[in-house]
Amino acid sequence: MPKVGIVMGSDSDLKVMSKAAKQLEKFGIAYEMTIISAHREPDVFFEWAKAAEGKGIKVIIAGAGMAAHLPGMCAALFPMPVIGVPMSGKNLAGEDALFSIVQMPPGIPVATVAIDGGMNAAILAAKMLAMSDAELLEKLKAYTKEMKETVQAKAAKLDEIGYEAYMAQ
């Protein structure tokens, strides 16, 4: 049963949203992914968002560009957390989507990550789910430890060989 729903308005968002899917897979979190346009097929969108809870979805990650209505509309219809991923665009580099997602009206919150932040959206979803899942919490702690060790190894190598040799690799 999926615990996270990943939804995007266009297949052009797939490059970013696939990073969310890959990160969820690393944590062993089941998800479903779909493309639904809130503007071009609102009836399909409403049906999906209203049915998400009944399918076992606990968090929705919604990616959108430009006017970015998809995350906010998910939050209006879905009673649990929604994470918005603003997509970079050709005209305003994703700032339009970012401003649209973070400026939700009172009572309709959407957690928002950086522009094109699909991976961080998945990590945030995992942290939300880990509040009631001890095994997932341990996986998140291990992931944090692994990140720390990776940085420490790079710093040690830099110290050992110097920056010129490090950059030449």
KOLPANU-185529 format. One record per residue: residue number from 0; residue in one letter; x, y, z of N, C-alpha, C, O, CB in turn. Coordinates in Angstrom, 1 decimal. Glycine has a CB too. Layout:
N
resi  resn  n.px  n.py  n.pz  ca.px  ca.py  ca.pz  c.px  c.py  c.pz  o.px  o.py  o.pz  cb.px  cb.py  cb.pz
NUM  A  X  Y  Z  X  Y  Z  X  Y  Z  X  Y  Z  X  Y  Z;
...
//
This chain:
169
resi  resn  n.px  n.py  n.pz  ca.px  ca.py  ca.pz  c.px  c.py  c.pz  o.px  o.py  o.pz  cb.px  cb.py  cb.pz
0  M  0.9  -1.2  0.0  0.0  0.0  0.0  0.9  1.2  0.0  1.8  1.3  0.8  -1.0  0.0  1.2;
1  P  0.7  2.2  -0.9  1.5  3.4  -1.0  1.3  4.3  0.3  0.2  4.4  0.7  1.3  4.2  -2.2;
2  K  2.4  4.8  0.8  2.3  5.7  1.9  2.5  7.2  1.4  2.1  8.1  2.1  3.4  5.4  2.9;
3  V  3.1  7.3  0.2  3.4  8.6  -0.3  2.8  8.7  -1.8  3.0  7.8  -2.5  4.9  9.0  -0.4;
4  G  2.1  9.8  -2.0  1.6  10.0  -3.4  2.5  11.1  -4.0  2.7  12.1  -3.4  0.1  10.4  -3.4;
5  I  3.0  10.8  -5.2  3.8  11.8  -5.9  3.0  12.1  -7.2  2.6  11.3  -8.0  5.2  11.2  -6.4;
6  V  2.7  13.4  -7.3  1.9  13.9  -8.4  2.5  15.1  -9.0  3.1  16.0  -8.3  0.4  14.2  -7.9;
7  M  2.4  15.2  -10.3  3.0  16.3  -11.0  2.1  16.7  -12.2  1.3  15.9  -12.6  4.4  16.0  -11.6;
8  G  2.2  17.9  -12.6  1.2  18.4  -13.6  1.7  18.1  -15.0  0.9  18.2  -16.0  1.1  19.9  -13.5;
9  S  2.9  17.7  -15.2  3.4  17.4  -16.6  4.6  16.5  -16.6  5.2  16.3  -15.5  3.9  18.8  -17.2;
10  D  4.8  15.8  -17.7  5.9  14.8  -17.7  7.2  15.6  -17.7  8.3  15.0  -17.5  5.8  14.0  -18.9;
11  S  7.2  16.9  -18.0  8.4  17.7  -17.9  8.9  17.8  -16.5  10.1  18.1  -16.3  8.2  19.1  -18.5;
12  D  8.1  17.5  -15.5  8.5  17.5  -14.1  9.1  16.2  -13.7  9.6  16.1  -12.5  7.3  17.8  -13.3;
13  L  9.1  15.2  -14.5  9.5  13.8  -14.1  11.0  13.8  -13.7  11.3  13.0  -12.8  9.2  12.9  -15.3;
14  K  11.8  14.6  -14.4  13.2  14.5  -14.0  13.4  14.9  -12.5  14.3  14.3  -11.9  14.0  15.5  -14.9;
15  V  12.7  15.9  -12.1  12.8  16.3  -10.7  12.1  15.3  -9.7  12.6  15.0  -8.7  12.3  17.7  -10.5;
16  M  10.9  15.0  -10.1  10.1  14.1  -9.2  10.6  12.7  -9.2  10.3  12.0  -8.2  8.6  14.1  -9.7;
17  S  11.4  12.3  -10.1  12.0  10.9  -10.1  13.0  10.9  -9.0  13.3  9.8  -8.4  12.6  10.5  -11.4;
18  K  13.6  12.0  -8.6  14.5  12.1  -7.5  13.8  11.8  -6.2  14.4  11.2  -5.3  15.2  13.4  -7.5;
19  A  12.6  12.3  -6.1  11.8  11.9  -4.9  11.5  10.4  -4.8  11.6  9.8  -3.8  10.5  12.7  -4.9;
20  A  11.1  9.9  -6.0  10.8  8.4  -6.0  12.1  7.6  -5.6  12.0  6.7  -4.9  10.3  8.0  -7.4;
21  K  13.2  8.0  -6.2  14.4  7.2  -5.9  14.8  7.3  -4.4  15.3  6.3  -3.8  15.6  7.8  -6.8;
22  Q  14.6  8.5  -3.8  14.9  8.6  -2.4  14.0  7.8  -1.5  14.4  7.2  -0.6  14.9  10.1  -2.0;
23  L  12.7  7.8  -1.9  11.7  7.0  -1.1  12.1  5.5  -1.2  12.0  4.8  -0.3  10.3  7.3  -1.7;
24  E  12.5  5.1  -2.4  12.9  3.7  -2.6  14.1  3.4  -1.7  14.1  2.3  -1.1  13.3  3.4  -4.1;
25  K  15.1  4.3  -1.6  16.2  4.0  -0.7  15.8  3.8  0.8  16.4  3.1  1.5  17.2  5.2  -0.8;
26  F  14.7  4.5  1.2  14.2  4.3  2.5  13.2  3.2  2.6  12.7  2.8  3.7  13.5  5.6  3.0;
27  G  12.9  2.5  1.5  11.9  1.4  1.5  10.5  1.9  1.7  9.6  1.2  2.3  12.2  0.5  2.6;
28  I  10.2  3.1  1.3  8.8  3.7  1.4  8.0  3.5  0.1  8.5  3.9  -1.0  8.9  5.2  1.8;
29  A  6.9  2.8  0.2  6.0  2.6  -0.9  5.4  3.9  -1.4  5.0  4.8  -0.5  4.9  1.6  -0.6;
30  Y  5.2  4.1  -2.7  4.6  5.3  -3.2  3.9  5.0  -4.5  4.1  3.9  -5.1  5.7  6.4  -3.5;
31  E  3.1  5.9  -4.9  2.5  5.9  -6.3  2.8  7.2  -6.9  2.9  8.2  -6.2  1.0  5.6  -6.2;
32  M  3.1  7.2  -8.2  3.4  8.4  -8.9  2.5  8.5  -10.1  2.2  7.5  -10.8  4.9  8.3  -9.4;
33  T  2.0  9.7  -10.4  1.1  10.0  -11.5  1.3  11.4  -12.0  1.9  12.3  -11.4  -0.3  9.7  -11.1;
34  I  0.8  11.6  -13.2  0.8  12.9  -13.8  -0.7  13.3  -14.0  -1.5  12.6  -14.6  1.5  12.9  -15.2;
35  I  -1.1  14.4  -13.3  -2.4  14.9  -13.4  -2.4  16.5  -13.6  -1.7  17.1  -12.7  -3.3  14.5  -12.2;
36  S  -3.0  17.0  -14.5  -3.1  18.4  -14.7  -4.3  19.0  -14.0  -5.5  18.7  -14.3  -3.1  18.8  -16.2;
37  A  -4.1  19.8  -12.9  -5.2  20.4  -12.2  -6.0  21.3  -13.1  -7.2  21.5  -12.9  -4.7  21.2  -11.0;
38  H  -5.4  21.9  -14.1  -6.1  22.8  -15.0  -6.7  22.1  -16.2  -7.8  22.5  -16.6  -5.1  23.9  -15.5;
39  R  -6.1  21.1  -16.7  -6.6  20.5  -18.0  -7.5  19.3  -17.7  -8.3  18.9  -18.6  -5.4  20.0  -18.8;
40  E  -7.5  18.7  -16.5  -8.4  17.6  -16.1  -8.7  17.7  -14.7  -8.4  16.8  -13.9  -7.7  16.3  -16.5;
41  P  -9.4  18.8  -14.3  -9.8  19.0  -12.9  -10.6  17.9  -12.3  -10.4  17.6  -11.1  -10.5  20.3  -12.7;
42  D  -11.5  17.2  -13.1  -12.3  16.1  -12.5  -11.4  15.0  -12.1  -11.6  14.3  -11.1  -13.3  15.7  -13.5;
43  V  -10.4  14.6  -12.9  -9.5  13.6  -12.6  -8.6  13.9  -11.4  -8.4  13.1  -10.5  -8.5  13.3  -13.8;
44  F  -8.2  15.2  -11.3  -7.4  15.6  -10.2  -8.2  15.5  -8.9  -7.7  14.9  -7.9  -6.9  17.0  -10.4;
45  F  -9.4  16.0  -8.9  -10.3  16.0  -7.7  -10.5  14.5  -7.2  -10.4  14.2  -6.0  -11.6  16.6  -8.0;
46  E  -10.8  13.6  -8.2  -11.0  12.2  -7.8  -9.7  11.6  -7.2  -9.8  10.9  -6.2  -11.4  11.4  -9.1;
47  W  -8.6  11.9  -7.8  -7.3  11.4  -7.2  -7.0  11.9  -5.8  -6.7  11.1  -4.9  -6.1  11.7  -8.2;
48  A  -7.1  13.2  -5.7  -6.8  13.8  -4.4  -7.8  13.4  -3.3  -7.3  13.1  -2.1  -6.8  15.3  -4.5;
49  K  -9.0  13.2  -3.6  -10.0  12.8  -2.6  -9.9  11.3  -2.3  -10.2  10.9  -1.2  -11.4  13.1  -3.1;
50  A  -9.4  10.5  -3.2  -9.2  9.1  -3.0  -7.9  8.7  -2.3  -7.7  7.6  -1.8  -9.3  8.3  -4.3;
51  A  -6.9  9.7  -2.2  -5.6  9.4  -1.7  -5.6  8.8  -0.3  -4.9  7.8  -0.1  -4.7  10.6  -1.8;
52  E  -6.3  9.4  0.6  -6.4  8.9  2.0  -6.9  7.4  2.0  -6.3  6.6  2.7  -7.3  9.8  2.8;
53  G  -7.9  7.1  1.3  -8.4  5.8  1.3  -7.5  4.7  0.7  -7.6  3.5  1.0  -9.7  5.8  0.5;
54  K  -6.5  5.2  -0.1  -5.5  4.3  -0.6  -4.3  4.1  0.3  -3.3  3.4  0.0  -5.0  4.8  -2.0;
55  G  -4.4  4.7  1.5  -3.3  4.6  2.5  -2.2  5.6  2.4  -1.2  5.6  3.1  -2.7  3.3  2.3;
56  I  -2.4  6.6  1.5  -1.4  7.7  1.4  -1.4  8.6  2.6  -2.5  9.0  3.0  -1.6  8.5  0.1;
57  K  -0.2  8.8  3.2  -0.1  9.6  4.4  0.5  11.0  4.1  0.3  11.9  4.8  0.8  8.9  5.4;
58  V  1.2  11.1  3.0  1.8  12.4  2.6  1.8  12.5  1.1  2.0  11.5  0.4  3.3  12.5  3.1;
59  I  1.5  13.7  0.5  1.5  13.9  -0.9  2.7  14.8  -1.2  2.9  15.8  -0.5  0.2  14.5  -1.4;
60  I  3.5  14.4  -2.2  4.5  15.3  -2.8  4.0  15.8  -4.1  3.8  15.0  -5.0  5.9  14.6  -2.9;
61  A  3.8  17.1  -4.2  3.2  17.6  -5.5  4.1  18.6  -6.1  4.5  19.6  -5.5  1.8  18.3  -5.2;
62  G  4.5  18.3  -7.3  5.4  19.2  -8.1  4.6  20.0  -9.1  3.7  19.5  -9.8  6.5  18.4  -8.8;
63  A  5.0  21.3  -9.2  4.3  22.1  -10.1  5.1  23.3  -10.5  5.9  23.8  -9.7  2.9  22.6  -9.5;
64  G  4.9  23.8  -11.7  5.6  25.0  -12.2  4.6  26.1  -12.4  3.4  26.0  -12.3  6.4  24.7  -13.4;
65  M  5.1  27.3  -12.7  4.4  28.5  -13.1  3.4  28.8  -12.0  3.8  29.2  -10.9  3.7  28.3  -14.4;
66  A  2.1  28.8  -12.3  1.1  29.2  -11.3  1.0  28.2  -10.1  0.6  28.6  -9.0  -0.3  29.3  -11.9;
67  A  1.5  27.0  -10.3  1.7  26.0  -9.3  0.5  25.8  -8.4  0.6  25.8  -7.2  2.8  26.4  -8.4;
68  H  -0.7  25.5  -9.0  -1.9  25.3  -8.2  -2.0  23.8  -7.6  -2.7  23.6  -6.7  -3.1  25.5  -9.1;
69  L  -1.3  22.9  -8.2  -1.4  21.5  -7.8  -1.1  21.3  -6.3  -2.0  20.6  -5.7  -0.5  20.7  -8.6;
70  P  0.0  21.7  -5.7  0.2  21.5  -4.3  -0.9  22.1  -3.4  -1.4  21.4  -2.5  1.5  22.1  -3.9;
71  G  -1.3  23.3  -3.7  -2.4  23.9  -2.9  -3.7  23.3  -3.0  -4.4  23.1  -2.0  -2.5  25.4  -3.3;
72  M  -4.0  22.8  -4.2  -5.3  22.1  -4.4  -5.3  20.8  -3.7  -6.3  20.3  -3.1  -5.6  21.9  -5.9;
73  C  -4.1  20.1  -3.7  -4.0  18.9  -2.9  -4.2  19.1  -1.5  -4.9  18.4  -0.8  -2.5  18.2  -3.1;
74  A  -3.6  20.2  -1.0  -3.8  20.5  0.5  -5.2  20.9  0.8  -5.7  20.6  1.9  -2.9  21.7  0.8;
75  A  -5.9  21.5  -0.2  -7.3  21.8  0.1  -8.2  20.6  0.2  -9.2  20.6  0.9  -7.8  22.7  -1.0;
76  L  -7.8  19.5  -0.5  -8.7  18.3  -0.6  -8.2  17.1  0.3  -9.0  16.3  0.7  -8.8  17.8  -2.0;
77  F  -6.9  17.1  0.6  -6.2  16.0  1.3  -6.0  16.4  2.7  -5.4  17.4  3.0  -4.9  15.5  0.6;
78  P  -6.4  15.6  3.7  -6.4  16.0  5.1  -5.0  15.9  5.8  -4.9  16.3  6.9  -7.4  15.3  5.9;
79  M  -4.1  15.3  5.1  -2.7  15.1  5.7  -1.7  16.0  5.0  -2.1  16.7  4.1  -2.3  13.6  5.7;
80  P  -0.4  15.9  5.4  0.6  16.8  4.9  0.8  16.7  3.4  0.7  15.7  2.7  1.9  16.5  5.5;
81  V  1.0  17.9  2.8  1.4  18.0  1.4  2.7  18.8  1.3  2.9  19.8  2.0  0.2  18.8  0.6;
82  I  3.6  18.3  0.5  4.9  19.0  0.3  4.9  19.4  -1.2  4.7  18.6  -2.1  6.1  18.0  0.6;
83  G  5.1  20.7  -1.3  5.1  21.3  -2.7  6.6  21.4  -3.2  7.5  21.7  -2.4  4.5  22.7  -2.7;
84  V  6.8  21.0  -4.4  8.1  21.1  -5.1  7.9  22.1  -6.3  7.3  21.7  -7.3  8.6  19.7  -5.6;
85  P  8.4  23.3  -6.1  8.3  24.3  -7.2  9.3  23.9  -8.3  10.4  23.5  -8.0  8.6  25.7  -6.7;
86  M  8.8  23.9  -9.5  9.6  23.5  -10.7  10.3  24.7  -11.4  9.6  25.7  -11.5  8.8  22.7  -11.7;
87  S  11.5  24.6  -11.7  12.1  25.7  -12.5  11.5  25.8  -13.8  11.0  24.8  -14.4  13.7  25.4  -12.6;
88  G  11.4  27.0  -14.3  10.8  27.2  -15.6  11.7  28.1  -16.5  12.7  28.6  -16.0  9.4  27.9  -15.4;
89  K  11.2  28.3  -17.7  12.1  29.0  -18.6  11.9  30.5  -18.4  12.8  31.3  -18.8  11.7  28.7  -20.0;
90  N  10.8  31.0  -17.9  10.6  32.4  -17.8  11.1  33.1  -16.5  11.8  34.1  -16.5  9.2  32.7  -18.0;
91  L  10.7  32.5  -15.4  11.1  33.1  -14.1  11.9  32.1  -13.2  12.0  32.3  -12.0  9.8  33.4  -13.3;
92  A  12.5  31.1  -13.8  13.4  30.2  -13.2  12.8  29.5  -12.0  13.5  29.0  -11.1  14.7  30.9  -12.7;
93  G  11.5  29.4  -11.9  10.9  28.7  -10.8  10.4  29.6  -9.7  9.7  29.1  -8.8  11.7  27.6  -10.3;
94  E  10.8  30.8  -9.7  10.4  31.7  -8.6  8.9  31.9  -8.6  8.3  32.1  -7.6  11.1  33.1  -8.8;
95  D  8.3  31.9  -9.8  6.8  32.1  -9.8  6.1  30.9  -9.1  5.2  31.1  -8.3  6.3  32.1  -11.3;
96  A  6.6  29.7  -9.3  6.1  28.5  -8.7  6.4  28.6  -7.2  5.5  28.2  -6.4  6.6  27.2  -9.3;
97  L  7.6  28.9  -6.8  7.9  29.0  -5.4  7.0  30.0  -4.7  6.4  29.6  -3.6  9.4  29.5  -5.2;
98  F  6.8  31.2  -5.2  6.0  32.2  -4.5  4.5  31.7  -4.5  3.9  31.9  -3.5  6.1  33.5  -5.3;
99  S  4.1  31.0  -5.5  2.7  30.6  -5.5  2.5  29.5  -4.5  1.5  29.5  -3.8  2.3  30.0  -6.9;
100  I  3.4  28.6  -4.3  3.3  27.5  -3.4  3.4  28.0  -1.9  2.6  27.5  -1.1  4.3  26.4  -3.6;
101  V  4.3  28.9  -1.6  4.5  29.3  -0.2  3.4  30.3  0.2  3.3  30.5  1.4  5.9  29.9  -0.1;
102  Q  2.7  30.9  -0.7  1.7  31.9  -0.3  0.3  31.3  -0.3  -0.6  31.9  -0.9  1.7  33.0  -1.4;
103  M  0.2  30.3  0.4  -1.2  29.6  0.6  -2.0  30.4  1.6  -1.5  31.0  2.5  -1.0  28.2  1.0;
104  P  -3.3  30.4  1.4  -4.2  31.1  2.4  -4.2  30.4  3.8  -3.9  29.2  3.8  -5.6  31.2  1.8;
105  P  -4.6  31.1  4.8  -4.7  30.5  6.1  -5.6  29.3  6.1  -6.6  29.3  5.5  -5.2  31.6  7.1;
106  G  -5.1  28.2  6.8  -5.9  27.0  6.9  -5.5  26.0  5.8  -6.0  24.8  5.9  -7.3  27.3  6.8;
107  I  -4.7  26.4  4.8  -4.4  25.4  3.7  -2.8  25.4  3.6  -2.3  25.9  2.6  -5.0  25.9  2.4;
108  P  -2.1  24.9  4.6  -0.7  24.9  4.5  -0.1  23.9  3.6  -0.6  22.8  3.4  -0.1  24.6  5.9;
109  V  1.0  24.3  2.9  1.8  23.4  2.1  3.2  23.6  2.5  3.8  24.7  2.4  1.6  23.7  0.5;
110  A  3.9  22.5  3.0  5.3  22.5  3.2  6.0  22.7  1.9  5.6  22.0  0.9  5.8  21.2  4.0;
111  T  7.0  23.5  1.8  7.6  23.7  0.5  9.1  23.6  0.6  9.8  24.0  1.5  7.3  25.2  0.0;
112  V  9.7  22.9  -0.4  11.1  22.7  -0.5  11.7  23.6  -1.6  10.9  24.4  -2.2  11.5  21.2  -0.8;
113  A  13.0  23.6  -1.8  13.6  24.4  -2.8  13.1  24.1  -4.2  12.5  23.1  -4.5  15.1  24.2  -2.7;
114  I  13.3  25.1  -5.1  13.0  24.9  -6.5  13.8  23.6  -7.0  15.0  23.5  -6.8  13.4  26.1  -7.3;
115  D  13.0  22.7  -7.6  13.5  21.4  -8.1  14.0  20.5  -7.0  14.9  19.7  -7.2  14.7  21.7  -9.1;
116  G  13.5  20.7  -5.8  13.9  19.9  -4.6  13.2  18.6  -4.4  12.8  18.3  -3.3  13.8  20.8  -3.4;
117  G  13.1  17.8  -5.4  12.4  16.5  -5.3  13.0  15.6  -4.2  12.3  15.0  -3.5  12.4  15.8  -6.6;
118  M  14.3  15.5  -4.2  15.0  14.7  -3.2  14.7  15.1  -1.8  14.3  14.3  -0.9  16.5  14.6  -3.4;
119  N  14.8  16.4  -1.5  14.5  16.9  -0.2  13.0  16.7  0.2  12.7  16.5  1.4  14.8  18.4  0.0;
120  A  12.1  16.8  -0.8  10.7  16.5  -0.5  10.5  15.1  0.0  9.7  14.8  0.9  9.8  16.7  -1.8;
121  A  11.2  14.1  -0.6  11.1  12.7  -0.2  11.7  12.6  1.2  11.1  11.8  2.0  11.9  11.8  -1.1;
122  I  12.8  13.2  1.5  13.4  13.1  2.9  12.4  13.7  3.9  12.2  13.2  5.0  14.8  13.9  2.9;
123  L  11.8  14.9  3.6  10.8  15.5  4.5  9.6  14.5  4.7  9.1  14.4  5.8  10.4  16.8  3.9;
124  A  9.2  13.9  3.6  8.1  13.0  3.7  8.5  11.8  4.6  7.7  11.4  5.5  7.6  12.5  2.3;
125  A  9.7  11.3  4.5  10.2  10.2  5.3  10.2  10.7  6.8  9.9  9.9  7.7  11.6  9.8  4.9;
126  K  10.6  11.9  7.0  10.7  12.4  8.4  9.3  12.5  9.0  9.1  12.2  10.2  11.4  13.7  8.5;
127  M  8.3  12.9  8.2  6.9  12.9  8.7  6.4  11.5  9.0  5.8  11.3  10.1  6.0  13.6  7.6;
128  L  6.7  10.6  8.2  6.3  9.2  8.4  7.0  8.5  9.6  6.5  7.7  10.2  6.5  8.4  7.1;
129  A  8.3  9.0  9.8  9.1  8.4  10.9  8.6  8.7  12.3  9.0  8.1  13.2  10.5  8.8  10.7;
130  M  7.7  9.7  12.3  7.1  10.1  13.7  6.3  8.9  14.3  6.2  8.8  15.5  6.2  11.3  13.5;
131  S  5.9  8.0  13.4  5.1  6.8  13.9  5.7  5.5  13.4  5.0  4.5  13.3  3.6  7.0  13.6;
132  D  7.0  5.5  13.0  7.6  4.4  12.4  9.1  4.3  12.9  9.9  4.9  12.3  7.5  4.4  10.8;
133  A  9.3  3.5  13.9  10.7  3.5  14.5  11.7  2.9  13.6  12.8  3.4  13.6  10.6  2.6  15.8;
134  E  11.3  2.0  12.7  12.3  1.4  11.8  12.7  2.5  10.7  13.9  2.6  10.4  11.7  0.2  11.0;
135  L  11.8  3.2  10.3  12.1  4.3  9.3  13.0  5.4  10.0  13.9  5.9  9.4  10.8  4.9  8.8;
136  L  12.7  5.7  11.2  13.5  6.6  12.0  14.9  6.2  12.0  15.8  7.0  11.9  12.9  6.8  13.4;
137  E  15.2  4.9  12.2  16.5  4.4  12.3  17.2  4.5  10.9  18.4  4.8  10.8  16.5  2.9  12.7;
138  K  16.4  4.3  9.8  17.0  4.5  8.5  17.4  5.9  8.3  18.4  6.2  7.6  16.0  4.0  7.4;
139  L  16.6  6.8  8.7  16.9  8.3  8.6  18.2  8.6  9.4  19.0  9.4  8.9  15.7  9.1  9.1;
140  K  18.3  8.1  10.6  19.5  8.3  11.4  20.7  7.7  10.7  21.8  8.4  10.7  19.4  7.7  12.8;
141  A  20.6  6.6  10.1  21.7  6.0  9.3  22.1  6.8  8.1  23.3  7.0  7.8  21.4  4.5  8.9;
142  Y  21.1  7.3  7.4  21.3  8.2  6.3  22.1  9.5  6.7  23.0  9.9  6.0  19.9  8.6  5.6;
143  T  21.7  10.1  7.8  22.4  11.3  8.3  23.8  10.9  8.7  24.7  11.7  8.3  21.6  11.8  9.5;
144  K  24.0  9.8  9.3  25.4  9.4  9.6  26.2  9.2  8.4  27.4  9.6  8.3  25.4  8.1  10.5;
145  E  25.6  8.5  7.4  26.3  8.3  6.1  26.7  9.6  5.4  27.8  9.7  4.9  25.4  7.5  5.1;
146  M  25.8  10.6  5.4  26.2  11.9  4.9  27.3  12.5  5.6  28.3  13.1  5.0  24.9  12.9  4.9;
147  K  27.3  12.5  6.9  28.4  13.0  7.7  29.7  12.3  7.4  30.7  13.0  7.2  28.1  12.9  9.2;
148  E  29.7  11.0  7.3  30.9  10.3  7.0  31.5  10.6  5.6  32.7  10.6  5.4  30.7  8.8  7.2;
149  T  30.6  10.8  4.7  31.0  11.2  3.3  31.7  12.5  3.3  32.8  12.6  2.7  29.8  11.2  2.4;
150  V  31.2  13.5  4.0  31.9  14.8  4.1  33.2  14.7  4.8  34.2  15.3  4.4  30.9  15.8  4.8;
151  Q  33.2  13.9  5.9  34.5  13.8  6.7  35.6  13.1  5.8  36.7  13.4  5.9  34.2  13.0  7.9;
152  A  35.2  12.1  5.0  36.1  11.4  4.1  36.7  12.4  3.1  37.9  12.3  2.8  35.5  10.2  3.5;
153  K  35.8  13.2  2.5  36.3  14.2  1.5  37.2  15.2  2.2  38.2  15.6  1.6  35.1  14.9  0.9;
154  A  36.9  15.6  3.4  37.8  16.6  4.1  39.2  16.0  4.4  40.2  16.6  4.3  37.1  17.1  5.4;
155  A  39.2  14.7  4.8  40.4  14.0  5.1  41.3  13.9  3.8  42.5  14.0  3.9  40.1  12.6  5.7;
156  K  40.6  13.6  2.7  41.4  13.4  1.5  41.9  14.8  1.0  43.1  14.8  0.6  40.4  12.9  0.4;
157  L  41.2  15.8  1.2  41.6  17.2  0.9  42.9  17.5  1.7  43.9  18.0  1.2  40.5  18.2  1.1;
158  D  42.8  17.2  3.0  43.9  17.5  3.9  45.1  16.7  3.5  46.3  17.1  3.6  43.5  17.1  5.4;
159  E  44.9  15.4  3.0  46.0  14.5  2.7  46.7  14.9  1.4  47.9  14.9  1.4  45.5  13.1  2.6;
160  I  45.9  15.3  0.4  46.6  15.5  -0.9  46.6  17.0  -1.4  47.3  17.3  -2.4  45.9  14.7  -2.0;
161  G  45.9  17.8  -0.7  45.9  19.3  -1.0  44.9  19.6  -2.1  44.4  18.7  -2.8  47.3  19.7  -1.5;
162  Y  44.5  20.8  -2.1  43.4  21.2  -3.0  43.7  21.1  -4.5  42.8  20.7  -5.2  43.0  22.6  -2.7;
163  E  44.9  21.3  -4.9  45.2  21.2  -6.4  45.1  19.8  -6.8  44.5  19.5  -7.9  46.6  21.7  -6.7;
164  A  45.6  18.8  -6.1  45.5  17.4  -6.5  44.0  17.0  -6.3  43.6  16.2  -7.1  46.4  16.5  -5.6;
165  Y  43.3  17.5  -5.3  41.9  17.1  -5.1  41.1  17.6  -6.3  40.3  16.8  -6.8  41.4  17.7  -3.8;
166  M  41.4  18.8  -6.8  40.6  19.3  -7.9  41.0  18.7  -9.2  40.2  18.6  -10.2  40.8  20.8  -8.0;
167  A  42.2  18.1  -9.3  42.6  17.5  -10.6  42.0  16.1  -10.8  42.1  15.5  -11.9  44.1  17.4  -10.6;
168  Q  41.4  15.6  -9.7  40.8  14.2  -9.9  39.7  14.2  -10.9  39.1  13.1  -11.1  40.3  13.7  -8.5;
//
